[in-house]
Amino acid sequence: MERDKLRRAYEQLKEHLELLRRRIYVAKAERIDVRQLELEFAAKKAELEKLAKELDDVADADAASSDGPQGDAPGTRQSRRGVVTSAPPA
């Protein structure tokens, strides 16, 4: 679920970055001052790289957690947030 959100955000940023790249190219062709566009481009590129790293980290964590069966101690279960809690009495 988190990986899907990160992937969606990554794709949106990638599209935005491409639009900024095109705007910079058009602005240069029209002889417009492009400093502000270049600053925005650099900020979006940094954000894209950050999300790409987070996506890789999540993918690595998913791969590591699915490598083999995990045996929790009897009487425990894992909550949604990954915190092990004691199971309710049966």
C-alpha positions in Angstrom: 0.0 0.0 0.0 2.7 2.5 1.0 4.8 1.4 -2.0 1.8 2.1 -4.3 1.5 5.6 -2.9 5.2 6.3 -3.3 5.2 4.9 -6.8 2.2 7.1 -7.7 3.9 10.2 -6.2 7.1 9.3 -8.0 5.3 9.1 -11.4 3.5 12.4 -10.8 6.8 14.1 -9.9 8.5 12.6 -12.9 5.7 14.0 -15.2 6.0 17.4 -13.5 9.8 17.3 -14.0 9.4 16.6 -17.7 6.9 19.6 -18.0 9.4 21.9 -16.2 12.1 20.7 -18.6 9.9 21.6 -21.6 9.0 25.0 -20.1 12.7 25.8 -19.6 13.5 24.8 -23.2 10.6 26.9 -24.6 11.6 29.8 -22.3 15.2 29.7 -23.6 13.9 29.5 -27.2 11.8 32.6 -26.5 14.6 34.5 -24.8 12.9 34.6 -21.4 14.8 34.7 -18.1 14.7 31.1 -17.0 16.4 31.4 -13.6 13.1 30.8 -11.6 12.2 27.8 -13.8 15.7 26.3 -13.2 15.3 26.8 -9.5 11.9 25.0 -9.5 13.3 22.3 -11.7 16.2 21.7 -9.3 13.8 21.5 -6.3 11.5 19.0 -8.1 14.5 16.9 -9.2 15.7 16.7 -5.6 12.2 15.7 -4.5 12.0 13.1 -7.2 15.4 11.6 -6.2 14.3 11.5 -2.6 11.1 9.7 -3.5 13.0 7.3 -5.7 15.3 6.4 -2.7 12.3 5.9 -0.4 10.6 3.7 -3.1 13.8 1.6 -3.3 14.0 1.4 0.5 10.4 0.2 0.7 11.0 -2.3 -2.1 14.1 -3.6 -0.3 12.2 -3.9 2.9 9.4 -5.8 1.2 11.8 -8.1 -0.5 13.6 -8.8 2.8 10.4 -9.5 4.7 9.2 -11.9 2.0 12.4 -13.9 1.7 11.3 -16.6 4.0 8.7 -17.6 6.6 8.7 -15.5 9.7 7.9 -17.3 12.9 6.4 -15.0 15.5 6.5 -16.2 19.1 3.3 -18.1 20.0 0.6 -15.9 21.5 1.8 -12.8 19.5 0.5 -11.1 16.4 1.7 -8.2 14.3 -0.5 -5.1 14.2 -1.0 -2.9 11.2 1.9 -0.6 12.1 4.3 -3.5 12.5 4.3 -3.5 16.4 4.1 -6.9 17.9 1.3 -7.1 20.4 0.1 -10.0 22.5 -2.8 -11.9 21.0 -6.2 -11.9 22.7 -7.0 -15.0 24.7 -8.7 -17.7 22.5 
